[in-house]
Amino acid sequence: MDLVERSELEELQSKQVTELKIFNSGLKIGGTKFKKQDMPHLAH
Protein backbone atom coordinates (compact mmCIF):
# COMPACT_ATOMS: atom_id res chain seq x y z
CA MET A 1 0.00 0.00 0.00
CA ASP A 2 1.56 3.30 -1.03
CA LEU A 3 1.46 6.54 0.90
CA VAL A 4 -1.15 8.23 -1.27
CA GLU A 5 -3.64 5.40 -0.85
CA ARG A 6 -3.00 5.37 2.86
CA SER A 7 -3.59 9.08 3.38
CA GLU A 8 -6.78 8.91 1.31
CA LEU A 9 -7.99 5.99 3.41
CA GLU A 10 -7.19 7.81 6.64
CA GLU A 11 -8.97 10.90 5.35
CA LEU A 12 -12.04 8.83 4.51
CA GLN A 13 -12.02 7.15 7.92
CA SER A 14 -11.67 10.44 9.80
CA LYS A 15 -14.53 11.84 7.69
CA GLN A 16 -16.72 8.90 8.69
CA VAL A 17 -15.75 9.34 12.34
CA THR A 18 -16.62 13.04 12.14
CA GLU A 19 -19.99 12.27 10.54
CA LEU A 20 -20.67 9.70 13.24
CA LYS A 21 -19.79 12.20 15.98
CA ILE A 22 -22.07 14.81 14.40
CA PHE A 23 -24.81 12.20 14.11
CA ASN A 24 -24.42 11.11 17.73
CA SER A 25 -24.39 14.67 19.08
CA GLY A 26 -27.40 15.35 16.87
CA LEU A 27 -29.18 12.44 18.53
CA LYS A 28 -28.32 13.83 21.96
CA ILE A 29 -29.45 17.35 21.07
CA GLY A 30 -32.42 16.60 18.84
CA GLY A 31 -33.64 13.35 20.34
CA THR A 32 -36.06 12.04 17.73
CA LYS A 33 -35.26 14.85 15.29
CA PHE A 34 -32.75 12.58 13.58
CA LYS A 35 -34.19 9.41 12.16
CA LYS A 36 -32.27 6.58 10.55
CA GLN A 37 -33.72 7.33 7.12
CA ASP A 38 -32.21 10.83 7.27
CA MET A 39 -28.75 9.27 7.20
CA PRO A 40 -29.15 5.92 5.41
CA HIS A 41 -25.40 5.29 5.21
CA LEU A 42 -25.35 4.97 9.01
CA ALA A 43 -28.26 2.54 9.18
CA HIS A 44 -26.83 -0.95 9.02
Helices and strands as residue ranges (DSSP letters): H 3-30, G 31-33, G 36-38, G 40-42
